[in-house]
Amino acid sequence: MTPARSSSARSSSTGSSSARTGSAGTGSARKGSAGNGSARKATTPKATARSARPATHTLEIDPLIDDPSTRIVVCCGSGGVGKTTTAAALALRAAERGRDVVVLTIDPARRLAQSMGLTELDNTPRRVDGVDETKGGSLHAMMLDMKRTFDEIVEQHADPERARQILENPFYQSLSSSFAGTQEYMAMEKLGQLHSGGSWDLIIVDTPPSRSALDFLDAPQRLGSFLDGRLIRILSAPAKVGGRGALKFLSAGMGLMTGALSKVVGTHLLTDIQTFVAALDTTFGGFRKRADATYKLLQAHGTAFLVVAAPEKDALREAAYFVERLDSESMPLAGLVLNRVHETSAGQLSAERSTAAAEALLEQAFDLDDESSEAPTETDEGASDEGASDEHESAEPLCEPGADGPSAEDLRLVAGLLTLHAERLRMIGREERVRTRFTSIHPDVPIVEVPALPGDVHDLDGLRTIGRHLG
């Protein structure tokens, strides 16, 4: 049961359209406290090959995570864009700036645990060692265990005997492990638990890859559709009806229906379903209420969504989808993190000039190779076999290639560097074109860029490097 999209809800939410479409210099991606700086402040491009880009708004991360009113940051984006690394880097930076942070990952990959030096992550927050806590902050990390979260709900809302019956029910075991939407709903449940617990003042959520990252927004409605479905209502009717006469009348009709269903799904499965449904009202009655409360929490002031993307056509197309979906759901968008951006400090040397110079140097290298192969060698042809002089014991070329200049190997090395430079400039050009396409469609979405690093991030120092670029 998704909350109604009324005009009043949009105007009261920090995620309304006005939060993204304010004028440069005055609009803010979120309503932070005074003195935190504007997340929409115009920026001057870096002195690189990207000098011709249009003016955009800069996303300022440090004011966002320093603001005590920021309680939840949700990182969403397609797969393979560094979203998990971004979430971990944000969490580490916020902790070392004085916040008590827990980072929740729904991504089944283990990269988050590895980058934080943990052997594993599970449904319980684990403290991360090696974090600078001199400013009073701390960092915990956890990975959503969908079935364990479902089991905790059963144990919390049912007496021990009823909980045992439900947990052992085969239909429940299948539902809690593989029912469509269960993972997303359990993510909302866990987020609500972390927020209501009050142990941390900042929760950072790393969502699954691909467009399913936003499926948790549909979780209340999807679960409601399941619980309110026709089959569920029919199966639960005997438990809800009052009086023996009505129950006897209903049981006759149920007998006909269950007989037909038994032929379709099997007697044992139908019995398991009926046993499970009998516990819905007492055990799962608060599902939709809690999901709706978490949904409103995601819309409220204090929550910020970060869309993470790479400067690639497909990734930015997905980012545009996320931006538009968040706007339609009145979710507070903070901005876009553009990851793995390539840059160069030698942009004055164009790709065309680099390629031409590389070709010229390779031609010179080939000429030197030809000269070297044709050069005559001085041999001791006139010396007798018995009395060869010492100066002729080893034959050497009369003219060494490159003796008065660079060798052929040096020329090839420089040509290779020029070729790499040309390829990087072309890559930068492609990235700039797809970035410009995104900003032309969403000109008021603030952006922060993280440059491409030489290697993968696999430890806290690497996360700190990412964090400095984000901040």
HELIX and SHEET records of a PDB file:
HELIX    1   1 SER A    7  SER A   12  1                                   6    
HELIX    2   2 SER A   17  ALA A   19  5                                   3    
HELIX    3   3 ILE A   61  ASP A   66  1                                   6    
HELIX    4   4 LYS A   83  GLU A   96  1                                  14    
HELIX    5   5 ARG A  111  SER A  115  1                                   5    
HELIX    6   6 MET A  146  HIS A  157  1                                  12    
HELIX    7   7 PRO A  160  LEU A  167  1                                   8    
HELIX    8   8 PRO A  170  SER A  178  1                                   9    
HELIX    9   9 THR A  182  GLY A  197  1                                  16    
HELIX   10  10 ARG A  211  ASP A  218  5                                   8    
HELIX   11  11 ALA A  219  LEU A  227  1                                   9    
HELIX   12  12 ARG A  230  LYS A  240  1                                  11    
HELIX   13  13 ARG A  244  VAL A  265  1                                  22    
HELIX   14  14 THR A  267  VAL A  277  1                                  11    
HELIX   15  15 LEU A  280  THR A  283  1                                   4    
HELIX   16  16 PHE A  287  GLN A  299  1                                  13    
HELIX   17  17 LYS A  313  SER A  328  1                                  16    
HELIX   18  18 ALA A  351  GLU A  374  1                                  24    
HELIX   19  19 ASP A  390  HIS A  392  5                                   3    
HELIX   20  20 ALA A  408  ILE A  441  1                                  34    
HELIX   21  21 LEU A  460  LEU A  470  1                                  11    
SHEET    1   A 8 ARG A 126  ARG A 127  0                                        
SHEET    2   A 8 SER A 138  MET A 143 -1                                        
SHEET    3   A 8 ASP A 100  THR A 105  1                                        
SHEET    4   A 8 LEU A 202  ASP A 206  1                                        
SHEET    5   A 8 ILE A  72  CYS A  76  1                                        
SHEET    6   A 8 THR A 303  ALA A 309  1                                        
SHEET    7   A 8 LEU A 333  VAL A 341  1                                        
SHEET    8   A 8 ILE A 447  PRO A 451  1                                        
END                                                                             
